[in-house]
Amino acid sequence: MAQVELIMPKMGESIMEATIQNWVKKVGDSIDIDETILEISTDKVDSEIPSPVAGTLAKVLFEEGDVVEIGKVIAIIATEGEEILASPSVDEQVQSNGNLSNQKEKSATIEVEERVEVAMASVSSSDQTATVSVGEGRFYSPLVKNIAKQENISTEELDRIPGSGLKGRVTKRDMLSYLKSRQNGTPVSVASPQNKTAPTVKPSVVPPAAKSVSGEVEIIEMDRIRKLIADHMVNSKKTSPHVTSFVEVDVTNMVNWRNKVKAKFQKEHGQKITFTPMFVEAVVKAIRDFPMINVSVDGSKIIVKKDINIGMATALPSGNLIVPVIKGANQLNITGLAYAVNDLATRARNNALKPDEIQGGTFTLTNVGTFGNVMGTPIINQPQVAIMATGAIRKKPAVVETEFGDLIAVRHMMFLSMSYDHRVVDGVLGGSFLRKVGDYLEAFDPNQSI
């Protein structure tokens, strides 16, 4: 009866584009409502895009590997009774005079080429490091354009940057690599102006290939998620001067309570009760006492967050890491936190998280004790200013104060460690906050009900 446009959906506040990873459905395939049509990826998370209607996939407007702006039409779905016509190729659609948005992109590209040609005319032919190669119809995403604007990169300079994306497109990673080389004074050579068919340029300095005397090595290319994690961690260390504090905590009451209620909790709620909800509860209480931990930094301004959203670092089967966020953690009791923790952890491991569920965190918790580690020095999850690690819980002899004097007893002990941004969190605040978390854990009521 009608044709429905499938739009690239908005995936989060700061996400302006997404990459098409896989078309699950092909042109001519029938589709049920809410059935997955394609898989996409962003800088934040991978997602499946469901169909808003039942019908047949009539047209596919972008290919796998294409980077598409949010809000653009990516496919046409024909509902019942609509005739399915042969779908033109992506290249034909780009060249179509009837596609107004593509005409605008082509016009913008011509303007860029004209500016580059003018700039090239003034360059000496003997200066080989200053020549550029102009690609035909080179595309720049809004993200790349924004980075160029913020870093005062001219159009001519942007055209020199080597592109590793599809058809030589410049990606965010290319921009970051270029900015780093420019800061270090590393020159970037580009092709001769006579060669106007070359879509990309190559850096003048090629890193040496990995070598081994014995030859017994294996070189593994990082996957997309690992590259994003690497960039995020490096950026965090560059942004924040890290300081880490440690406290040792007696969590015997907490361990005994969990051992007592876990079978009943499983029976009544169909959920496992882990230590994580108890850690989150203690962190939330301490944030109420020290709200300046729940902040972010914007230049010379400190942004105090009223919401308490706790991120929980979760290891994936692939070996990578993701941090789903418990929104409004201060409004949940132990049972509610247990539900939230279990749900987010399960869907994280099944790659079923929504983009909004890994954004908006104000404080992060990571459990290094899961791997038998007693403590760690975690890296801050930007733009937050603190992250706390919980170590392994171990039985140890400890001094216990009683009304009859000090005694040596076997207790369940653990280390808490917290890294914080020393630009805004001094040792007094960081150390006091961490100690308060430990106090709440030690004061856990072993007689409370679930």
C-alpha positions as CSV (number, residue, x, y, z in Angstrom):
1,M,0.0,0.0,0.0
2,A,2.9,2.4,0.7
3,Q,6.6,2.8,1.0
4,V,8.2,3.5,4.4
5,E,11.6,5.1,4.7
6,L,14.0,3.5,7.2
7,I,16.0,6.3,8.9
8,M,19.4,6.0,10.5
9,P,18.3,6.4,14.2
10,K,19.8,8.8,16.7
11,M,22.1,6.6,18.9
12,G,23.0,9.0,21.6
13,E,23.7,12.6,22.5
14,S,27.2,12.9,20.9
15,I,26.8,10.4,18.1
16,M,26.5,12.0,14.6
17,E,27.1,9.0,12.3
18,A,27.1,5.2,12.3
19,T,28.8,2.5,10.1
20,I,26.7,-0.1,8.4
21,Q,28.3,-3.5,9.4
22,N,25.9,-6.0,7.9
23,W,22.6,-6.1,6.0
24,V,20.8,-9.0,7.7
25,K,18.0,-8.7,5.1
26,K,18.5,-8.4,1.3
27,V,16.4,-6.6,-1.3
28,G,13.2,-8.7,-1.9
29,D,13.3,-10.3,1.6
30,S,10.0,-10.2,3.6
31,I,10.3,-8.5,7.0
32,D,8.1,-8.7,10.1
33,I,7.6,-5.7,12.4
34,D,10.5,-5.3,14.9
35,E,12.6,-7.9,12.9
36,T,16.3,-6.9,12.5
37,I,17.1,-5.5,9.1
38,L,20.7,-4.5,9.6
39,E,23.5,-4.2,12.1
40,I,25.4,-0.9,12.7
41,S,28.3,0.3,14.8
42,T,29.2,3.6,16.4
43,D,32.1,4.9,18.5
44,K,30.1,3.7,21.5
45,V,28.3,0.4,20.8
46,D,27.1,-2.0,18.2
47,S,23.3,-2.2,17.6
48,E,20.7,-3.9,15.5
49,I,18.1,-1.8,13.7
50,P,14.6,-3.3,13.6
51,S,11.9,-2.7,11.1
52,P,9.1,-0.3,12.1
53,V,6.6,-2.1,9.8
54,A,6.0,-5.4,8.2
55,G,6.6,-5.6,4.5
56,T,9.4,-6.3,2.0
57,L,12.8,-4.7,1.7
58,A,12.5,-2.7,-1.5
59,K,15.7,-0.6,-1.7
60,V,19.0,-0.5,0.1
61,L,20.6,3.0,-0.2
62,F,24.0,2.3,1.4
63,E,26.4,-0.6,1.3
64,E,28.1,-2.4,4.1
65,G,31.0,-0.4,5.4
66,D,29.4,3.0,4.5
67,V,29.4,5.7,7.2
68,V,26.0,7.3,7.4
69,E,24.8,10.4,9.1
70,I,22.1,10.2,11.7
71,G,18.7,11.0,10.2
72,K,19.5,9.9,6.6
73,V,17.3,7.4,4.8
74,I,19.1,4.1,4.6
75,A,16.5,1.8,3.1
76,I,12.9,1.7,1.7
77,I,10.4,-0.9,3.0
78,A,7.4,-1.7,0.8
79,T,4.3,-2.6,2.8
80,E,1.7,-5.1,1.5
81,G,0.6,-4.5,-2.0
82,E,3.4,-2.3,-3.1
83,E,5.3,-3.3,-6.2
84,I,9.0,-4.0,-5.7
85,L,11.2,-2.5,-8.4
86,A,14.8,-3.2,-9.1
87,S,16.9,-1.2,-6.7
88,P,19.7,1.0,-8.3
89,S,23.2,0.6,-7.0
90,V,24.5,3.0,-4.4
91,D,26.8,4.7,-6.9
92,E,23.8,5.3,-9.3
93,Q,21.8,6.8,-6.4
94,V,24.7,9.1,-5.5
95,Q,24.8,10.3,-9.2
96,S,21.0,10.7,-9.5
97,N,20.0,14.2,-10.2
98,G,16.8,13.7,-8.3
99,N,18.5,13.2,-5.0
100,L,18.7,16.7,-3.6
101,S,20.8,15.9,-0.6
102,N,23.4,14.2,-2.7
103,Q,23.5,17.2,-5.1
104,K,24.3,19.4,-2.1
105,E,27.1,17.1,-1.0
106,K,28.5,17.1,-4.6
107,S,28.3,20.9,-4.7
108,A,30.1,21.2,-1.4
109,T,32.8,18.8,-2.7
110,I,33.3,21.0,-5.8
111,E,33.8,24.0,-3.7
112,V,36.4,22.2,-1.6
113,E,38.2,21.2,-4.8
114,E,38.2,24.7,-6.1
115,R,39.7,26.1,-2.9
116,V,42.5,23.4,-3.0
117,E,43.2,24.2,-6.7
118,V,43.7,27.8,-5.8
119,A,46.0,26.9,-2.9
120,M,48.0,24.6,-5.2
121,A,48.6,27.3,-7.7
122,S,50.7,29.3,-5.3
123,V,52.9,26.3,-4.3
124,S,56.4,26.0,-5.8
125,S,56.8,22.9,-8.0
126,S,60.2,22.4,-6.4
127,D,58.8,22.0,-2.9
128,Q,57.8,18.3,-2.9
129,T,56.5,18.3,0.7
130,A,53.9,21.0,-0.1
131,T,52.2,19.3,-3.1
132,V,48.7,17.8,-2.6
133,S,46.5,15.3,-4.4
134,V,42.9,16.2,-4.9
135,G,40.5,13.3,-4.7
136,E,37.3,13.2,-6.8
137,G,34.3,13.7,-4.5
138,R,36.0,13.1,-1.2
139,F,33.5,12.9,1.6
140,Y,33.9,14.3,5.1
141,S,31.6,13.4,8.0
142,P,30.2,16.0,10.3
143,L,32.4,14.6,13.1
144,V,35.6,15.1,11.0
145,K,34.4,18.6,9.9
146,N,33.8,19.5,13.6
147,I,37.3,18.3,14.6
148,A,38.8,20.3,11.7
149,K,37.0,23.4,12.8
150,Q,38.0,23.1,16.4
151,E,41.6,22.4,15.6
152,N,41.7,25.3,13.0
153,I,42.5,22.9,10.1
154,S,41.9,24.5,6.8
155,T,40.2,22.8,3.9
156,E,43.5,22.5,2.1
157,E,45.1,20.9,5.1
158,L,42.2,18.6,5.5
159,D,42.5,17.4,1.9
160,R,46.1,16.3,2.7
161,I,45.2,14.0,5.5
162,P,45.5,10.3,4.6
163,G,42.2,8.5,4.8
164,S,41.9,4.9,6.0
165,G,38.1,4.6,5.7
166,L,36.0,3.3,2.9
167,K,37.0,4.8,-0.5
168,G,39.7,6.8,1.2
169,R,37.5,8.7,3.6
170,V,39.0,10.4,6.6
171,T,37.9,8.9,9.9
172,K,38.1,10.1,13.5
173,R,41.1,7.9,14.1
174,D,42.9,9.5,11.0
175,M,42.2,12.9,12.5
176,L,43.6,12.0,15.9
177,S,46.7,10.4,14.3
178,Y,47.3,13.5,12.1
179,L,46.9,15.9,15.0
180,K,49.4,13.9,17.0
181,S,51.9,13.9,14.2
182,R,51.4,17.6,13.6
183,Q,52.0,18.3,17.3
184,N,55.2,16.2,17.2
185,G,56.4,18.0,14.1
186,T,56.2,14.9,11.9
187,P,55.8,15.9,8.3
188,V,53.0,14.5,6.1
189,S,53.8,14.1,2.4
190,V,51.1,14.0,-0.2
191,A,50.9,13.0,-3.9
192,S,51.8,15.2,-6.9
193,P,49.1,17.6,-8.1
194,Q,49.2,16.2,-11.6
195,N,47.8,12.9,-10.3
196,K,44.2,14.0,-9.7
197,T,42.7,10.5,-9.6
198,A,44.4,9.4,-6.4
199,P,41.7,9.4,-3.6
200,T,44.1,9.3,-0.7
201,V,47.6,10.3,0.4
202,K,50.2,8.5,2.2
203,P,52.3,9.5,5.2
204,S,56.0,10.0,4.5
205,V,57.1,8.1,7.5
206,V,56.2,4.4,7.4
207,P,56.6,2.6,10.7
208,P,59.0,-0.4,10.4
209,A,57.5,-3.8,10.2
210,A,57.5,-6.0,13.3
211,K,60.6,-8.2,13.4
212,S,61.6,-11.2,15.4
213,V,65.0,-12.9,15.5
214,S,63.4,-16.4,15.9
215,G,60.4,-15.7,13.7
216,E,58.1,-17.2,16.4
217,V,55.6,-14.3,16.5
218,E,52.0,-13.7,15.7
219,I,50.8,-10.2,14.7
220,I,47.1,-9.6,15.6
221,E,45.3,-6.6,14.3
222,M,43.2,-4.9,17.0
223,D,39.5,-5.2,16.5
224,R,37.3,-2.0,16.4
225,I,36.3,-2.1,20.1
226,R,39.9,-2.6,21.2
227,K,41.1,0.4,19.2
228,L,38.3,2.5,20.7
229,I,39.3,1.3,24.2
230,A,43.0,2.1,23.5
231,D,42.1,5.6,22.3
232,H,39.9,6.2,25.3
233,M,42.5,5.1,27.8
234,V,45.3,7.1,26.2
235,N,43.1,10.2,26.1
236,S,42.2,9.7,29.8
237,K,45.8,9.7,30.9
238,K,46.5,12.8,28.8
239,T,43.5,14.6,30.2
240,S,43.6,13.8,33.9
241,P,46.6,13.7,36.3
242,H,45.8,10.4,38.1
243,V,46.3,9.8,41.8
244,T,45.3,6.5,43.4
245,S,44.4,5.9,47.1
246,F,43.9,2.5,48.9
247,V,42.0,1.3,52.0
248,E,41.6,-2.2,53.5
249,V,38.1,-3.1,54.5
250,D,36.6,-5.8,56.8
251,V,33.6,-7.1,54.8
252,T,32.8,-10.1,57.0
253,N,29.2,-8.9,57.8
254,M,28.5,-8.4,54.1
255,V,29.9,-11.9,53.2
256,N,27.9,-13.6,56.0
257,W,24.7,-11.9,54.9
258,R,25.1,-12.9,51.3
259,N,25.8,-16.5,52.2
260,K,22.7,-16.5,54.4
261,V,20.2,-15.0,51.8
262,K,21.5,-16.0,48.4
263,A,19.4,-19.2,48.2
264,K,16.3,-17.4,49.3
265,F,17.0,-14.5,47.0
266,Q,17.4,-16.8,44.0
267,K,14.1,-18.6,44.8
268,E,12.0,-15.5,45.4
269,H,13.4,-13.2,42.7
270,G,14.9,-15.6,40.2
271,Q,18.1,-13.6,40.4
272,K,21.6,-14.2,41.8
273,I,22.7,-11.8,44.5
274,T,26.4,-10.8,44.0
275,F,28.6,-8.4,45.9
276,T,28.3,-5.7,43.2
277,P,24.9,-4.3,44.3
278,M,26.4,-3.9,47.8
279,F,29.4,-2.1,46.5
280,V,27.2,0.2,44.4
281,E,25.0,0.9,47.5
282,A,28.0,2.0,49.5
283,V,29.3,4.2,46.7
284,V,25.9,5.9,46.4
285,K,25.8,6.6,50.1
286,A,29.4,8.0,50.0
287,I,28.6,10.2,47.0
288,R,25.7,11.8,49.0
289,D,28.3,12.6,51.7
290,F,30.9,13.9,49.2
291,P,29.0,15.3,46.1
292,M,32.2,16.8,44.7
293,I,33.2,13.3,43.6
294,N,30.2,13.2,41.3
295,V,31.4,15.9,38.9
296,S,33.0,16.4,35.5
297,V,35.4,19.2,34.3
298,D,34.6,21.6,31.4
299,G,37.6,23.8,30.9
300,S,37.8,25.9,34.1
301,K,34.3,24.9,35.2
302,I,33.3,22.1,37.5
303,I,30.0,20.5,36.5
304,V,28.3,19.0,39.6
305,K,25.9,16.1,38.7
306,K,22.7,15.8,40.7
307,D,21.9,12.3,39.2
308,I,24.0,9.4,40.6
309,N,24.6,7.1,37.6
310,I,27.0,4.3,38.4
311,G,29.0,2.6,35.6
312,M,30.0,-1.0,36.1
313,A,33.0,-2.2,34.0
314,T,32.0,-5.6,32.4
315,A,34.4,-8.0,30.7
316,L,33.1,-9.4,27.4
317,P,33.7,-12.9,26.0
318,S,35.9,-11.3,23.3
319,G,38.2,-10.0,26.1
320,N,37.2,-6.4,25.5
321,L,35.5,-4.2,28.1
322,I,32.3,-2.2,28.2
323,V,30.8,0.0,30.9
324,P,26.9,-0.2,31.1
325,V,25.4,2.4,33.5
326,I,22.9,2.0,36.3
327,K,20.8,5.2,35.9
328,G,19.4,6.6,39.1
329,A,21.3,4.2,41.3
330,N,20.5,6.4,44.4
331,Q,16.8,5.5,43.9
332,L,17.3,1.7,44.1
333,N,17.5,-0.6,47.1
334,I,19.6,-3.8,47.2
335,T,17.0,-5.8,45.4
336,G,16.6,-3.2,42.6
337,L,20.3,-2.9,42.2
338,A,20.7,-6.7,41.9
339,Y,18.1,-6.7,39.1
340,A,19.9,-3.8,37.3
341,V,23.4,-5.3,37.7
342,N,22.3,-8.7,36.5
343,D,20.3,-7.4,33.6
344,L,23.0,-5.0,32.3
345,A,25.8,-7.6,32.7
346,T,23.9,-10.3,30.8
347,R,22.9,-8.0,27.9
348,A,26.4,-6.6,27.8
349,R,27.8,-10.1,27.2
350,N,25.2,-10.8,24.6
351,N,25.9,-7.5,22.8
352,A,22.3,-6.4,23.4
353,L,22.9,-3.1,25.2
354,K,21.2,0.1,23.9
355,P,23.4,3.1,23.2
356,D,21.8,5.1,26.0
357,E,22.7,2.4,28.5
358,I,26.5,3.0,28.2
359,Q,26.2,6.8,28.4
360,G,25.6,9.3,31.2
361,G,27.7,7.6,33.9
362,T,28.9,9.9,36.8
363,F,31.1,7.4,38.7
364,T,32.5,4.0,37.6
365,L,33.1,0.8,39.6
366,T,35.4,-2.0,38.4
367,N,35.9,-5.4,40.1
368,V,39.4,-6.6,39.7
369,G,38.8,-9.1,42.4
370,T,36.9,-11.2,39.8
371,F,40.3,-12.2,38.4
372,G,41.8,-12.9,41.8
373,N,43.6,-9.5,42.0
374,V,43.8,-7.9,45.4
375,M,44.0,-4.3,44.2
376,G,44.4,-2.2,41.1
377,T,45.1,1.3,39.8
378,P,42.2,1.8,37.3
379,I,42.1,4.5,34.6
380,I,39.4,7.1,34.9
381,N,36.4,6.8,32.6
382,Q,36.3,10.3,31.1
383,P,34.6,12.7,31.6
384,Q,34.2,11.4,35.1
385,V,36.7,12.3,37.8
386,A,37.0,9.1,39.8
387,I,36.8,5.3,39.4
388,M,36.9,2.7,42.2
389,A,38.3,-0.8,42.0
390,T,37.3,-3.6,44.4
391,G,39.8,-6.3,45.1
392,A,39.5,-10.0,45.9
393,I,37.9,-10.9,49.2
394,R,40.2,-13.1,51.3
395,K,40.2,-14.6,54.7
396,K,43.0,-13.1,56.8
397,P,43.8,-12.8,60.5
398,A,42.9,-9.4,61.8
399,V,42.7,-7.5,65.0
400,V,39.1,-7.2,66.3
401,E,38.2,-4.7,69.0
402,T,35.7,-6.1,71.6
403,E,34.4,-5.0,75.0
404,F,36.8,-7.5,76.4
405,G,39.8,-6.2,74.6
406,D,41.5,-6.7,71.2
407,L,41.4,-10.2,69.7
408,I,42.9,-11.9,66.7
409,A,40.2,-13.4,64.5
410,V,39.8,-14.7,60.9
411,R,38.0,-12.0,58.9
412,H,37.0,-11.5,55.3
413,M,39.2,-8.6,54.1
414,M,39.5,-6.7,50.8
415,F,41.3,-3.7,49.4
416,L,39.5,-0.8,47.8
417,S,41.5,1.4,45.4
418,M,40.3,4.6,43.7
419,S,42.0,6.7,41.0
420,Y,40.9,10.3,40.8
421,D,41.5,13.4,38.8
422,H,43.9,15.6,40.7
423,R,42.8,18.7,38.9
424,V,39.6,18.8,40.9
425,V,39.9,16.0,43.5
426,D,42.6,16.6,46.1
427,G,43.9,13.9,48.4
428,V,41.7,15.0,51.3
429,L,38.5,14.6,49.2
430,G,39.6,11.4,47.4
431,G,41.0,9.7,50.5
432,S,38.0,10.7,52.7
433,F,35.5,9.5,50.1
434,L,37.2,6.1,49.7
435,R,37.4,5.7,53.5
436,K,33.7,6.5,53.7
437,V,32.9,3.8,51.2
438,G,34.9,1.4,53.3
439,D,33.0,2.5,56.5
440,Y,29.7,1.8,54.9
441,L,30.8,-1.7,53.8
442,E,32.1,-2.5,57.3
443,A,28.8,-1.2,58.8
444,F,26.7,-3.5,56.6
445,D,23.8,-4.8,58.6
446,P,24.0,-8.7,58.6
447,N,20.4,-8.9,59.9
448,Q,18.6,-6.9,57.2
449,S,15.9,-8.5,55.2
450,I,15.8,-8.7,51.4
